[in-house]
């Protein structure tokens, strides 16, 4: 198993180290446009092997040849959000970067699975799919796992229970229009509506919706990376170990949930072939409408990139 990580910034480097520590690959290649950064970070990670107890070969490069024959490629290259900047502001800039990166990746790996992190996530997943020519099952966006992790951590804190016992789904686009699905959110199988007041649930939903902004406001420069990296690695682990995990991921919808030809976050089964199944769960009318609205916003942004992709 060879995994390449494109973008050796906060998310990419954190994810690469985590991949090695979890021994999910025999080789991890870290690629970035900035000279010295992927080489230096990869060497530093490699040197942590004896104490971190892993034998993964980690190397960094500015040349995509180093990514040759990857089974999985994690794409984190792009510009992070700054305070006051929405994910959509990043659209044009990051679309150009993701197109260039995907082109380069595809020159050296014939049939990789692409796991996308660059924002705005759903649109970047569309760009990578359109550029790569890969089957739709092999281009997956990381959003729902992160958004659900935030929701789950807030619920665990509120109830003073183990994070492990909290389950949640956050669907839709990764942005202000995300759809936390309260109906399928539970603690050890107990619906949260039995444990928390509606007012409390609404407040936690709102905090989840603003989870990214909350971190950006603290960091001032740069955006969240520990939870995003951990979430991407959880998806990669499901692929590497063919675990058939049910996770909310961004995938191409073709009629499911009444949404056609748009990348959007829904529950999927993740295994060695990437997205192996899309689960169509029963949503309340308001939640379905919110999901469809979220997809419309993603579609509008994708349309604005038609010149770039033609
Ligand atoms: N090719 C390769 N790497 C690039 C390119 C490119 N064309 N353009 C930028 N990069 C690299 C940068 O040099 C930088 O090292 O991408 C890396 C991005 O790292 P950070 O700026 O630290 O950003 P990070 O916090 O990792 O976020 C990366 O993930 O969560 C999203 O919104 C976030 O889109 C952003 C991405």
py3Dmol code that shows the C-alpha trace and the ligand (Angstrom):
import py3Dmol

protein = """\
ATOM      1  CA  UNK A   1       0.000   0.000   0.000  1.00  0.00           C
ATOM      2  CA  UNK A   2       1.433   3.336  -1.089  1.00  0.00           C
ATOM      3  CA  UNK A   3      -0.252   6.559  -0.062  1.00  0.00           C
ATOM      4  CA  UNK A   4       0.692  10.003  -1.356  1.00  0.00           C
ATOM      5  CA  UNK A   5      -0.251  13.178   0.424  1.00  0.00           C
ATOM      6  CA  UNK A   6      -0.333  16.292  -1.720  1.00  0.00           C
ATOM      7  CA  UNK A   7       0.140  19.483   0.257  1.00  0.00           C
ATOM      8  CA  UNK A   8       2.637  19.295   3.125  1.00  0.00           C
ATOM      9  CA  UNK A   9       0.915  22.002   5.145  1.00  0.00           C
ATOM     10  CA  UNK A  10      -0.949  21.610   8.397  1.00  0.00           C
ATOM     11  CA  UNK A  11      -3.548  19.066   7.281  1.00  0.00           C
ATOM     12  CA  UNK A  12      -1.262  17.146   4.908  1.00  0.00           C
ATOM     13  CA  UNK A  13       1.682  16.808   7.279  1.00  0.00           C
ATOM     14  CA  UNK A  14      -0.525  15.888  10.245  1.00  0.00           C
ATOM     15  CA  UNK A  15      -2.310  13.265   8.148  1.00  0.00           C
ATOM     16  CA  UNK A  16       0.948  11.847   6.748  1.00  0.00           C
ATOM     17  CA  UNK A  17       2.355  11.376  10.247  1.00  0.00           C
ATOM     18  CA  UNK A  18      -0.862   9.772  11.449  1.00  0.00           C
ATOM     19  CA  UNK A  19      -0.877   7.394   8.441  1.00  0.00           C
ATOM     20  CA  UNK A  20       2.635   6.281   9.354  1.00  0.00           C
ATOM     21  CA  UNK A  21       1.882   5.938  13.062  1.00  0.00           C
ATOM     22  CA  UNK A  22      -1.151   3.815  12.264  1.00  0.00           C
ATOM     23  CA  UNK A  23       0.965   1.818   9.801  1.00  0.00           C
ATOM     24  CA  UNK A  24      -1.619   2.115   7.066  1.00  0.00           C
ATOM     25  CA  UNK A  25       0.967   2.100   4.276  1.00  0.00           C
ATOM     26  CA  UNK A  26       4.442   0.750   3.638  1.00  0.00           C
ATOM     27  CA  UNK A  27       5.264   3.999   1.845  1.00  0.00           C
ATOM     28  CA  UNK A  28       4.034   7.563   2.285  1.00  0.00           C
ATOM     29  CA  UNK A  29       5.065  10.238  -0.237  1.00  0.00           C
ATOM     30  CA  UNK A  30       4.604  13.868   0.778  1.00  0.00           C
ATOM     31  CA  UNK A  31       4.485  16.365  -2.092  1.00  0.00           C
ATOM     32  CA  UNK A  32       4.299  20.153  -2.020  1.00  0.00           C
ATOM     33  CA  UNK A  33       5.049  23.044  -4.325  1.00  0.00           C
ATOM     34  CA  UNK A  34       7.321  24.758  -1.787  1.00  0.00           C
ATOM     35  CA  UNK A  35      10.902  23.565  -2.005  1.00  0.00           C
ATOM     36  CA  UNK A  36      12.292  21.927   1.131  1.00  0.00           C
ATOM     37  CA  UNK A  37       9.042  21.722   3.088  1.00  0.00           C
ATOM     38  CA  UNK A  38       7.926  18.203   2.090  1.00  0.00           C
ATOM     39  CA  UNK A  39      11.531  16.922   2.235  1.00  0.00           C
ATOM     40  CA  UNK A  40      12.159  18.399   5.694  1.00  0.00           C
ATOM     41  CA  UNK A  41       8.824  17.390   7.204  1.00  0.00           C
ATOM     42  CA  UNK A  42       9.009  13.868   5.756  1.00  0.00           C
ATOM     43  CA  UNK A  43      12.533  13.367   7.106  1.00  0.00           C
ATOM     44  CA  UNK A  44      11.469  14.639  10.526  1.00  0.00           C
ATOM     45  CA  UNK A  45       8.519  12.205  10.525  1.00  0.00           C
ATOM     46  CA  UNK A  46      10.727   9.344   9.367  1.00  0.00           C
ATOM     47  CA  UNK A  47      13.108  10.034  12.233  1.00  0.00           C
ATOM     48  CA  UNK A  48      10.189   9.672  14.673  1.00  0.00           C
ATOM     49  CA  UNK A  49       9.814   6.035  13.502  1.00  0.00           C
ATOM     50  CA  UNK A  50      12.056   4.426  16.131  1.00  0.00           C
ATOM     51  CA  UNK A  51      10.168   6.102  18.981  1.00  0.00           C
ATOM     52  CA  UNK A  52       6.765   6.079  17.293  1.00  0.00           C
ATOM     53  CA  UNK A  53       7.416   2.437  16.433  1.00  0.00           C
ATOM     54  CA  UNK A  54       6.651   2.365  12.732  1.00  0.00           C
ATOM     55  CA  UNK A  55       8.678   1.260   9.733  1.00  0.00           C
ATOM     56  CA  UNK A  56       6.808   3.206   7.088  1.00  0.00           C
ATOM     57  CA  UNK A  57       9.083   4.736   4.475  1.00  0.00           C
ATOM     58  CA  UNK A  58       8.225   8.459   4.369  1.00  0.00           C
ATOM     59  CA  UNK A  59       9.808  10.728   1.781  1.00  0.00           C
ATOM     60  CA  UNK A  60       9.107  14.247   0.582  1.00  0.00           C
ATOM     61  CA  UNK A  61       9.472  15.816  -2.847  1.00  0.00           C
ATOM     62  CA  UNK A  62       8.420  18.656  -5.131  1.00  0.00           C
ATOM     63  CA  UNK A  63       8.295  16.188  -8.012  1.00  0.00           C
ATOM     64  CA  UNK A  64       5.169  14.126  -8.638  1.00  0.00           C
ATOM     65  CA  UNK A  65       7.339  11.224  -9.784  1.00  0.00           C
ATOM     66  CA  UNK A  66       7.692  10.500  -6.067  1.00  0.00           C
ATOM     67  CA  UNK A  67       3.953   9.738  -5.988  1.00  0.00           C
ATOM     68  CA  UNK A  68       4.235   7.073  -8.722  1.00  0.00           C
ATOM     69  CA  UNK A  69       1.955   4.050  -8.401  1.00  0.00           C
ATOM     70  CA  UNK A  70      -0.001   5.307  -5.416  1.00  0.00           C
ATOM     71  CA  UNK A  71      -3.003   3.296  -4.279  1.00  0.00           C
ATOM     72  CA  UNK A  72      -4.505   6.274  -2.443  1.00  0.00           C
ATOM     73  CA  UNK A  73      -3.786   9.984  -2.839  1.00  0.00           C
ATOM     74  CA  UNK A  74      -4.867  12.460  -0.183  1.00  0.00           C
ATOM     75  CA  UNK A  75      -5.194  15.935  -1.697  1.00  0.00           C
ATOM     76  CA  UNK A  76      -4.839  18.802   0.775  1.00  0.00           C
ATOM     77  CA  UNK A  77      -3.072  21.322  -1.473  1.00  0.00           C
ATOM     78  CA  UNK A  78      -4.579  24.759  -1.495  1.00  0.00           C
ATOM     79  CA  UNK A  79      -4.903  27.921   0.439  1.00  0.00           C
ATOM     80  CA  UNK A  80      -6.497  27.785   3.889  1.00  0.00           C
ATOM     81  CA  UNK A  81      -9.275  30.117   4.923  1.00  0.00           C
ATOM     82  CA  UNK A  82      -8.397  33.363   6.651  1.00  0.00           C
ATOM     83  CA  UNK A  83     -10.690  35.137   9.169  1.00  0.00           C
ATOM     84  CA  UNK A  84     -13.685  36.686   7.431  1.00  0.00           C
ATOM     85  CA  UNK A  85     -13.150  34.541   4.341  1.00  0.00           C
ATOM     86  CA  UNK A  86     -15.811  31.995   3.401  1.00  0.00           C
ATOM     87  CA  UNK A  87     -14.941  28.666   1.831  1.00  0.00           C
ATOM     88  CA  UNK A  88     -16.543  29.948  -1.343  1.00  0.00           C
ATOM     89  CA  UNK A  89     -14.046  32.851  -1.493  1.00  0.00           C
ATOM     90  CA  UNK A  90     -11.390  30.239  -1.959  1.00  0.00           C
ATOM     91  CA  UNK A  91     -13.222  28.664  -4.859  1.00  0.00           C
ATOM     92  CA  UNK A  92     -11.380  29.942  -7.921  1.00  0.00           C
ATOM     93  CA  UNK A  93      -7.913  29.888  -6.420  1.00  0.00           C
ATOM     94  CA  UNK A  94      -8.154  26.380  -5.044  1.00  0.00           C
ATOM     95  CA  UNK A  95      -9.943  25.006  -8.123  1.00  0.00           C
ATOM     96  CA  UNK A  96      -6.904  25.975 -10.215  1.00  0.00           C
ATOM     97  CA  UNK A  97      -4.558  24.341  -7.700  1.00  0.00           C
ATOM     98  CA  UNK A  98      -6.632  21.144  -7.444  1.00  0.00           C
ATOM     99  CA  UNK A  99      -6.882  20.838 -11.236  1.00  0.00           C
ATOM    100  CA  UNK A 100      -3.103  21.164 -11.600  1.00  0.00           C
ATOM    101  CA  UNK A 101      -2.409  18.757  -8.739  1.00  0.00           C
ATOM    102  CA  UNK A 102      -4.861  16.132 -10.042  1.00  0.00           C
ATOM    103  CA  UNK A 103      -3.346  16.333 -13.536  1.00  0.00           C
ATOM    104  CA  UNK A 104       0.104  15.715 -12.065  1.00  0.00           C
ATOM    105  CA  UNK A 105      -1.080  12.865  -9.833  1.00  0.00           C
ATOM    106  CA  UNK A 106      -2.769  11.097 -12.761  1.00  0.00           C
ATOM    107  CA  UNK A 107       0.424  11.231 -14.837  1.00  0.00           C
ATOM    108  CA  UNK A 108       2.109   8.902 -12.363  1.00  0.00           C
ATOM    109  CA  UNK A 109      -0.650   6.670 -10.911  1.00  0.00           C
ATOM    110  CA  UNK A 110      -3.064   4.813 -13.156  1.00  0.00           C
ATOM    111  CA  UNK A 111      -6.052   4.117 -10.908  1.00  0.00           C
ATOM    112  CA  UNK A 112      -5.672   5.660  -7.459  1.00  0.00           C
ATOM    113  CA  UNK A 113      -8.445   6.478  -5.000  1.00  0.00           C
ATOM    114  CA  UNK A 114      -8.452  10.233  -4.379  1.00  0.00           C
ATOM    115  CA  UNK A 115      -9.476  11.483  -0.946  1.00  0.00           C
ATOM    116  CA  UNK A 116     -10.131  15.203  -1.120  1.00  0.00           C
ATOM    117  CA  UNK A 117      -9.679  17.733   1.693  1.00  0.00           C
ATOM    118  CA  UNK A 118      -9.024  21.051  -0.110  1.00  0.00           C
ATOM    119  CA  UNK A 119     -11.848  23.556   0.319  1.00  0.00           C
ATOM    120  CA  UNK A 120     -14.490  24.340  -0.766  1.00  0.00           C
ATOM    121  CA  UNK A 121     -14.616  20.601  -0.406  1.00  0.00           C
ATOM    122  CA  UNK A 122     -17.584  19.484  -2.471  1.00  0.00           C
ATOM    123  CA  UNK A 123     -16.567  21.616  -5.444  1.00  0.00           C
ATOM    124  CA  UNK A 124     -12.926  20.510  -5.226  1.00  0.00           C
ATOM    125  CA  UNK A 125     -14.106  16.875  -5.254  1.00  0.00           C
ATOM    126  CA  UNK A 126     -16.020  17.686  -8.454  1.00  0.00           C
ATOM    127  CA  UNK A 127     -12.892  19.317  -9.952  1.00  0.00           C
ATOM    128  CA  UNK A 128     -10.720  16.298  -9.093  1.00  0.00           C
ATOM    129  CA  UNK A 129     -13.291  13.889 -10.536  1.00  0.00           C
ATOM    130  CA  UNK A 130     -13.687  15.898 -13.757  1.00  0.00           C
ATOM    131  CA  UNK A 131      -9.911  16.300 -14.167  1.00  0.00           C
ATOM    132  CA  UNK A 132      -8.881  12.740 -13.286  1.00  0.00           C
ATOM    133  CA  UNK A 133     -11.354  10.773 -15.389  1.00  0.00           C
ATOM    134  CA  UNK A 134     -11.521   8.270 -12.513  1.00  0.00           C
ATOM    135  CA  UNK A 135     -14.685   6.304 -11.743  1.00  0.00           C
ATOM    136  CA  UNK A 136     -16.971   8.224  -9.396  1.00  0.00           C
ATOM    137  CA  UNK A 137     -16.461   5.648  -6.643  1.00  0.00           C
ATOM    138  CA  UNK A 138     -12.746   6.524  -6.536  1.00  0.00           C
ATOM    139  CA  UNK A 139     -13.024  10.261  -5.834  1.00  0.00           C
ATOM    140  CA  UNK A 140     -14.286  10.900  -2.296  1.00  0.00           C
ATOM    141  CA  UNK A 141     -14.507  14.087  -0.262  1.00  0.00           C
ATOM    142  CA  UNK A 142     -13.835  14.386   3.452  1.00  0.00           C
ATOM    143  CA  UNK A 143     -16.401  16.599   5.154  1.00  0.00           C
ATOM    144  CA  UNK A 144     -19.121  14.654   6.931  1.00  0.00           C
ATOM    145  CA  UNK A 145     -16.659  12.692   9.076  1.00  0.00           C
ATOM    146  CA  UNK A 146     -15.152  15.956  10.335  1.00  0.00           C
ATOM    147  CA  UNK A 147     -18.469  17.734  10.809  1.00  0.00           C
ATOM    148  CA  UNK A 148     -19.874  14.699  12.646  1.00  0.00           C
ATOM    149  CA  UNK A 149     -16.709  14.478  14.792  1.00  0.00           C
ATOM    150  CA  UNK A 150     -17.262  18.069  15.865  1.00  0.00           C
ATOM    151  CA  UNK A 151     -20.954  17.444  16.612  1.00  0.00           C
ATOM    152  CA  UNK A 152     -20.074  14.238  18.502  1.00  0.00           C
ATOM    153  CA  UNK A 153     -17.401  15.942  20.592  1.00  0.00           C
ATOM    154  CA  UNK A 154     -19.774  18.770  21.569  1.00  0.00           C
ATOM    155  CA  UNK A 155     -22.492  16.264  22.551  1.00  0.00           C
ATOM    156  CA  UNK A 156     -20.017  14.164  24.578  1.00  0.00           C
ATOM    157  CA  UNK A 157     -18.829  17.297  26.394  1.00  0.00           C
ATOM    158  CA  UNK A 158     -22.378  18.456  27.092  1.00  0.00           C
ATOM    159  CA  UNK A 159     -23.497  15.093  28.491  1.00  0.00           C
ATOM    160  CA  UNK A 160     -20.147  14.209  30.077  1.00  0.00           C
ATOM    161  CA  UNK A 161     -20.111  10.833  28.301  1.00  0.00           C
ATOM    162  CA  UNK A 162     -17.500   9.017  26.234  1.00  0.00           C
ATOM    163  CA  UNK A 163     -17.007  10.296  22.698  1.00  0.00           C
ATOM    164  CA  UNK A 164     -17.015   6.651  21.630  1.00  0.00           C
ATOM    165  CA  UNK A 165     -20.671   6.266  22.525  1.00  0.00           C
ATOM    166  CA  UNK A 166     -21.855   9.266  20.516  1.00  0.00           C
ATOM    167  CA  UNK A 167     -22.972   8.672  16.928  1.00  0.00           C
ATOM    168  CA  UNK A 168     -23.985  11.408  14.525  1.00  0.00           C
ATOM    169  CA  UNK A 169     -24.486  12.138  10.850  1.00  0.00           C
ATOM    170  CA  UNK A 170     -23.834  15.494   9.244  1.00  0.00           C
ATOM    171  CA  UNK A 171     -24.844  15.559   5.581  1.00  0.00           C
ATOM    172  CA  UNK A 172     -24.880  18.077   2.740  1.00  0.00           C
ATOM    173  CA  UNK A 173     -22.162  20.401   1.548  1.00  0.00           C
ATOM    174  CA  UNK A 174     -19.226  21.221   3.816  1.00  0.00           C
ATOM    175  CA  UNK A 175     -20.075  24.789   4.678  1.00  0.00           C
ATOM    176  CA  UNK A 176     -22.743  26.951   6.157  1.00  0.00           C
ATOM    177  CA  UNK A 177     -25.395  24.782   4.483  1.00  0.00           C
ATOM    178  CA  UNK A 178     -24.352  21.503   6.124  1.00  0.00           C
ATOM    179  CA  UNK A 179     -27.199  19.389   7.494  1.00  0.00           C
ATOM    180  CA  UNK A 180     -26.675  17.821  10.941  1.00  0.00           C
ATOM    181  CA  UNK A 181     -29.283  15.042  11.069  1.00  0.00           C
ATOM    182  CA  UNK A 182     -30.547  15.057  14.631  1.00  0.00           C
ATOM    183  CA  UNK A 183     -32.861  12.078  14.082  1.00  0.00           C
ATOM    184  CA  UNK A 184     -29.894   9.745  13.552  1.00  0.00           C
ATOM    185  CA  UNK A 185     -27.801  11.214  16.348  1.00  0.00           C
ATOM    186  CA  UNK A 186     -27.638   9.027  19.416  1.00  0.00           C
ATOM    187  CA  UNK A 187     -25.689   8.146  22.534  1.00  0.00           C
ATOM    188  CA  UNK A 188     -25.232   4.375  22.865  1.00  0.00           C
ATOM    189  CA  UNK A 189     -28.330   4.009  20.673  1.00  0.00           C
ATOM    190  CA  UNK A 190     -30.434   6.476  22.706  1.00  0.00           C
ATOM    191  CA  UNK A 191     -31.711   9.324  20.493  1.00  0.00           C
ATOM    192  CA  UNK A 192     -30.295  12.644  21.719  1.00  0.00           C
ATOM    193  CA  UNK A 193     -33.820  14.047  21.779  1.00  0.00           C
ATOM    194  CA  UNK A 194     -34.305  11.877  24.896  1.00  0.00           C
ATOM    195  CA  UNK A 195     -31.180  13.257  26.548  1.00  0.00           C
ATOM    196  CA  UNK A 196     -31.094  16.941  25.638  1.00  0.00           C
ATOM    197  CA  UNK A 197     -33.673  19.705  25.288  1.00  0.00           C
ATOM    198  CA  UNK A 198     -34.493  20.983  21.807  1.00  0.00           C
ATOM    199  CA  UNK A 199     -32.913  24.288  22.776  1.00  0.00           C
ATOM    200  CA  UNK A 200     -29.629  22.585  23.719  1.00  0.00           C
ATOM    201  CA  UNK A 201     -29.645  20.459  20.557  1.00  0.00           C
ATOM    202  CA  UNK A 202     -30.200  23.586  18.433  1.00  0.00           C
ATOM    203  CA  UNK A 203     -27.241  25.280  20.134  1.00  0.00           C
ATOM    204  CA  UNK A 204     -24.961  22.275  19.489  1.00  0.00           C
ATOM    205  CA  UNK A 205     -26.107  22.099  15.855  1.00  0.00           C
ATOM    206  CA  UNK A 206     -25.287  25.779  15.456  1.00  0.00           C
ATOM    207  CA  UNK A 207     -21.848  25.320  17.029  1.00  0.00           C
ATOM    208  CA  UNK A 208     -21.198  22.402  14.644  1.00  0.00           C
ATOM    209  CA  UNK A 209     -22.227  24.523  11.666  1.00  0.00           C
ATOM    210  CA  UNK A 210     -19.683  27.145  12.768  1.00  0.00           C
ATOM    211  CA  UNK A 211     -17.059  24.613  13.876  1.00  0.00           C
ATOM    212  CA  UNK A 212     -14.533  25.614  11.226  1.00  0.00           C
ATOM    213  CA  UNK A 213     -14.999  29.338  11.808  1.00  0.00           C
ATOM    214  CA  UNK A 214     -14.612  28.903  15.590  1.00  0.00           C
ATOM    215  CA  UNK A 215     -11.103  27.491  15.028  1.00  0.00           C
ATOM    216  CA  UNK A 216     -10.177  30.062  12.348  1.00  0.00           C
ATOM    217  CA  UNK A 217     -11.112  32.849  14.741  1.00  0.00           C
ATOM    218  CA  UNK A 218      -8.729  31.474  17.371  1.00  0.00           C
ATOM    219  CA  UNK A 219      -5.846  30.712  15.021  1.00  0.00           C
ATOM    220  CA  UNK A 220      -6.144  34.009  13.102  1.00  0.00           C
ATOM    221  CA  UNK A 221      -3.960  32.678  10.303  1.00  0.00           C
ATOM    222  CA  UNK A 222      -4.748  29.181   9.084  1.00  0.00           C
ATOM    223  CA  UNK A 223      -7.637  26.835   9.714  1.00  0.00           C
ATOM    224  CA  UNK A 224      -8.319  23.619  11.612  1.00  0.00           C
ATOM    225  CA  UNK A 225      -6.051  20.669  10.932  1.00  0.00           C
ATOM    226  CA  UNK A 226      -5.962  18.079  13.719  1.00  0.00           C
ATOM    227  CA  UNK A 227      -9.590  17.001  13.378  1.00  0.00           C
ATOM    228  CA  UNK A 228      -9.568  17.317   9.550  1.00  0.00           C
ATOM    229  CA  UNK A 229      -6.418  15.160   9.308  1.00  0.00           C
ATOM    230  CA  UNK A 230      -7.816  12.568  11.739  1.00  0.00           C
ATOM    231  CA  UNK A 231     -11.068  12.438   9.746  1.00  0.00           C
ATOM    232  CA  UNK A 232      -9.287  11.933   6.421  1.00  0.00           C
ATOM    233  CA  UNK A 233      -7.171   9.173   7.950  1.00  0.00           C
ATOM    234  CA  UNK A 234     -10.313   7.462   9.276  1.00  0.00           C
ATOM    235  CA  UNK A 235     -11.628   7.303   5.691  1.00  0.00           C
ATOM    236  CA  UNK A 236      -8.286   6.039   4.391  1.00  0.00           C
ATOM    237  CA  UNK A 237      -8.177   3.365   7.091  1.00  0.00           C
ATOM    238  CA  UNK A 238     -11.618   2.155   5.980  1.00  0.00           C
ATOM    239  CA  UNK A 239     -10.284   1.849   2.408  1.00  0.00           C
ATOM    240  CA  UNK A 240      -6.951   0.230   3.320  1.00  0.00           C
ATOM    241  CA  UNK A 241      -8.557  -2.312   5.655  1.00  0.00           C
ATOM    242  CA  UNK A 242     -11.668  -2.745   3.480  1.00  0.00           C
ATOM    243  CA  UNK A 243     -13.720  -2.134   6.609  1.00  0.00           C
ATOM    244  CA  UNK A 244     -17.051  -1.289   4.914  1.00  0.00           C
ATOM    245  CA  UNK A 245     -17.485   1.623   7.325  1.00  0.00           C
ATOM    246  CA  UNK A 246     -20.655   3.675   7.052  1.00  0.00           C
ATOM    247  CA  UNK A 247     -19.456   7.264   7.025  1.00  0.00           C
ATOM    248  CA  UNK A 248     -20.844  10.518   5.702  1.00  0.00           C
ATOM    249  CA  UNK A 249     -18.634  11.358   2.722  1.00  0.00           C
ATOM    250  CA  UNK A 250     -18.880  13.566  -0.324  1.00  0.00           C
ATOM    251  CA  UNK A 251     -19.763  11.495  -3.353  1.00  0.00           C
ATOM    252  CA  UNK A 252     -21.387  11.957  -6.749  1.00  0.00           C
ATOM    253  CA  UNK A 253     -25.167  11.709  -6.402  1.00  0.00           C
ATOM    254  CA  UNK A 254     -27.065  10.525  -9.447  1.00  0.00           C
ATOM    255  CA  UNK A 255     -30.681  10.773  -8.430  1.00  0.00           C
ATOM    256  CA  UNK A 256     -30.317   9.728  -4.785  1.00  0.00           C
ATOM    257  CA  UNK A 257     -32.137  12.087  -2.411  1.00  0.00           C
ATOM    258  CA  UNK A 258     -33.623  13.741  -5.517  1.00  0.00           C
ATOM    259  CA  UNK A 259     -30.188  15.225  -6.305  1.00  0.00           C
ATOM    260  CA  UNK A 260     -28.635  14.679  -9.699  1.00  0.00           C
ATOM    261  CA  UNK A 261     -25.049  15.032 -10.859  1.00  0.00           C
ATOM    262  CA  UNK A 262     -23.768  16.880  -7.785  1.00  0.00           C
ATOM    263  CA  UNK A 263     -21.078  15.948  -5.264  1.00  0.00           C
ATOM    264  CA  UNK A 264     -22.655  16.118  -1.833  1.00  0.00           C
ATOM    265  CA  UNK A 265     -22.189  14.564   1.620  1.00  0.00           C
ATOM    266  CA  UNK A 266     -24.370  11.530   2.314  1.00  0.00           C
ATOM    267  CA  UNK A 267     -23.918   8.244   4.215  1.00  0.00           C
ATOM    268  CA  UNK A 268     -21.839   5.810   2.147  1.00  0.00           C
ATOM    269  CA  UNK A 269     -20.182   2.447   2.609  1.00  0.00           C
ATOM    270  CA  UNK A 270     -16.398   2.802   2.343  1.00  0.00           C
ATOM    271  CA  UNK A 271     -14.162  -0.128   1.484  1.00  0.00           C
ATOM    272  CA  UNK A 272     -11.259  -1.139  -0.739  1.00  0.00           C
ATOM    273  CA  UNK A 273     -13.017   0.117  -3.867  1.00  0.00           C
ATOM    274  CA  UNK A 274     -13.781   3.533  -2.405  1.00  0.00           C
ATOM    275  CA  UNK A 275     -17.492   4.374  -2.217  1.00  0.00           C
ATOM    276  CA  UNK A 276     -19.085   0.930  -2.466  1.00  0.00           C
ATOM    277  CA  UNK A 277     -22.667   1.949  -1.773  1.00  0.00           C
ATOM    278  CA  UNK A 278     -24.698   5.093  -1.221  1.00  0.00           C
ATOM    279  CA  UNK A 279     -27.229   4.726   1.586  1.00  0.00           C
ATOM    280  CA  UNK A 280     -30.523   6.499   1.111  1.00  0.00           C
ATOM    281  CA  UNK A 281     -31.801   7.086   4.622  1.00  0.00           C
ATOM    282  CA  UNK A 282     -35.205   8.417   5.501  1.00  0.00           C
ATOM    283  CA  UNK A 283     -34.984  12.150   6.212  1.00  0.00           C
ATOM    284  CA  UNK A 284     -37.569  14.498   7.662  1.00  0.00           C
ATOM    285  CA  UNK A 285     -39.015  16.783   4.937  1.00  0.00           C
ATOM    286  CA  UNK A 286     -37.139  19.815   6.348  1.00  0.00           C
ATOM    287  CA  UNK A 287     -33.838  17.883   6.411  1.00  0.00           C
ATOM    288  CA  UNK A 288     -34.313  16.616   2.855  1.00  0.00           C
ATOM    289  CA  UNK A 289     -35.091  20.151   1.696  1.00  0.00           C
ATOM    290  CA  UNK A 290     -31.950  21.426   3.482  1.00  0.00           C
ATOM    291  CA  UNK A 291     -29.847  18.701   1.824  1.00  0.00           C
ATOM    292  CA  UNK A 292     -31.238  19.569  -1.600  1.00  0.00           C
ATOM    293  CA  UNK A 293     -30.650  23.287  -0.964  1.00  0.00           C
ATOM    294  CA  UNK A 294     -27.071  22.525   0.045  1.00  0.00           C
ATOM    295  CA  UNK A 295     -26.590  20.533  -3.184  1.00  0.00           C
ATOM    296  CA  UNK A 296     -27.966  23.437  -5.235  1.00  0.00           C
ATOM    297  CA  UNK A 297     -25.321  25.747  -3.753  1.00  0.00           C
ATOM    298  CA  UNK A 298     -22.580  23.235  -4.604  1.00  0.00           C
ATOM    299  CA  UNK A 299     -23.950  22.914  -8.154  1.00  0.00           C
ATOM    300  CA  UNK A 300     -23.947  26.680  -8.671  1.00  0.00           C
ATOM    301  CA  UNK A 301     -20.298  26.865  -7.611  1.00  0.00           C
ATOM    302  CA  UNK A 302     -19.401  23.960  -9.908  1.00  0.00           C
ATOM    303  CA  UNK A 303     -21.094  25.723 -12.832  1.00  0.00           C
ATOM    304  CA  UNK A 304     -18.983  28.837 -12.212  1.00  0.00           C
ATOM    305  CA  UNK A 305     -15.897  26.722 -12.971  1.00  0.00           C
ATOM    306  CA  UNK A 306     -16.976  25.589 -16.444  1.00  0.00           C
ATOM    307  CA  UNK A 307     -14.355  27.747 -18.212  1.00  0.00           C
ATOM    308  CA  UNK A 308     -11.556  26.440 -15.998  1.00  0.00           C
ATOM    309  CA  UNK A 309     -12.506  22.829 -16.686  1.00  0.00           C
ATOM    310  CA  UNK A 310     -13.282  23.077 -20.408  1.00  0.00           C
TER     311      UNK A 310
END
"""
ligand_1 = """\
36
LIG
N 0.831 22.107 -5.513
C 1.206 21.485 -4.366
N 1.050 22.018 -3.149
C 0.493 23.234 -3.075
C 0.060 23.936 -4.230
C 0.255 23.321 -5.480
N -0.115 23.922 -6.620
N -0.450 25.123 -3.828
C -0.377 25.166 -2.484
N 0.206 24.013 -2.031
C 0.535 23.651 -0.670
C 1.086 24.814 0.139
O 2.439 25.057 -0.175
C 0.883 24.338 1.554
O 2.029 23.659 2.076
O -0.615 23.254 0.055
C -0.284 23.346 1.443
C -1.501 23.804 2.206
O -1.177 23.799 3.555
P -1.707 24.890 4.608
O -1.570 26.239 3.999
O -1.065 24.599 5.903
O -3.263 24.588 4.662
P -3.997 23.434 5.490
O -4.403 23.944 6.810
O -3.181 22.182 5.421
O -5.311 23.259 4.617
C -5.244 22.708 3.325
O -7.453 21.799 3.468
O -8.977 22.105 5.168
C -8.612 22.506 3.888
O -9.359 24.784 3.708
C -8.246 23.980 3.839
O -8.093 24.080 1.450
C -7.343 24.013 2.638
C -6.628 22.660 2.702
"""
view = py3Dmol.view(width=600, height=400)
view.addModel(protein, "pdb")
view.setStyle({"model": 0}, {"cartoon": {"style": "trace"}})
view.addModel(ligand_1, "xyz")
view.setStyle({"model": 1}, {"stick": {}})
view.zoomTo()
view.show()
